[in-house]
Amino acid sequence: MTELHDLADLTTESVIQLYHTYLDSLRGTREEQRELRQRGMLAQLDDIEAELLYLQLRQRRPERVVEIGALHGWSTTWILRALRDNGAGQLLTIDLRDTATVTVPRELQHRWSFRQGDVRTMSGDWVPRTDHLLIDAKHSRRFARWYLAEVLPDLADGTRVSVHDVYRFRRPLPRSEGAELLAWLRRRRLRHFTASRAAAPGVRERITQFRRKRGLVDPVHSGTRDPMVFFRTGGHTCDG
């Protein structure tokens, strides 16, 4: 099986390769996340987009992941389990609320640091050292314009970026975070990948069919919103 070396190769087929490669550890992580749900943790990410985040982190083995917006820590725990399974890497989470510091299991916290506050007013010392950035915070046009001007241009070329809440519908609403981000990507001729059921139903169905054949049929989080996009700075990715 060909190893996926670069998000420039991220397609439906390469995503399925990642599922093949990390299927056993993904099964374990899904069950651990299921236990968190049963204990009452609120979930933000749909199963497939959470799994895509986990699988990319497993394959890329980043040293430094930054998460802007954690809420109750659902995405945080997916990231921390990927770093644990890699045996390497650290996560920095920045959020206005410190809820996640209570809900994230203690056994995962040794690879984690947390900063509470408005990221727009805090030091940006983390930016140039980031290998993978997840943005799932204030979903507004103004916030998007801030990170598109103040964060993304200062990331090193090739930094992997995941942004939630882009494809609620087939196309983002005008004057929304998603519209701002996609316009920014177009201007830079950067392509992106999504498995959103609204924007890429064919991609999602092929991944769903593969997951079904491998027994990944019992939802961990039975959400219906999966608007995340994946891309990398300074290069080109494929949209499926």
Disulfide bonds with the S-S distance in Angstrom:
none
